[in-house]
Amino acid sequence: AEVVIVESADAAGALVAAEILRLIGENPRTVLGLATGSTPLPVYRALREKTAGVDLSGIRGFALDEYVGLAPDHPESYASVIGREVVEPLGLDPSLVHVPDGDPARIAVAGEEYERAIEDAGGVDLQILGIGTDGHLGFNEPGSSFASRTRVKTLTAQTRRDNARFFPSPDDVPRHCITQGLGTILRARHLVLLAFGGGKAAAVAGAVEGPLTASLPASAIQLHPHATVVVDEAAASQLR
Ligand code: F6R
């Protein structure tokens, strides 16, 4: 992967937003792969600033993942988060922005439906990625197959602790999720992995410098011909 070290999360946001704008200039129906969590927020903020007055209504989007068992209108469902942080502020067409279906009654079919929807859209042009402190990508926790497709997974105790900040109590963090697989993510045409802060340094080093292992799912980016890793100094601090 190409590693770009930037001064701040805001600088990363500006850089990635500029690349997204370039894509949109070429194709107003660009397909974006959207991540949730804290990491991509500077990208969405910068996009909002740079696209004031630009018509984004043709942009299509696919979120990486969703909790299983939170109603879509729960404020912390990723459907809500993507609506609040991406669709509304950027003025995207909500019918063109998809989030995996976390309805427990639909888990048997939701994964394949999502795969088909991504294929029907022609695939993801640029996939924004964060990384878990345990090296997860999407919610592909350690042990996930590099060939995996969208499916239900169990969140690790570490990820549930990491995400407890979004919920009233740690016990309220869902135990399961539906996530694009590593194989799904690897089919996007450009991967842009962002990471900020020293807490991500070990995961970033493992992802970029290997070994290639399912124990560190983000190391899968080494298999991708066009992966860019945008990190601040702290997140880069364990790179050799
Ligand atoms: C979010 C996602 C996760 C996060 C990762 C980092 O859609 O798939 O992989 O990117 O957990 O989370 P933050 O950015 O909150 O540190």
Residues whose N, C-alpha, C, O or C-beta is under 5 A from the ligand:
A	BS01	F6R	A35 T36 G37 S38 T39 L64 D65 L129 G130 I131 G132 H136 L137 G138 F139
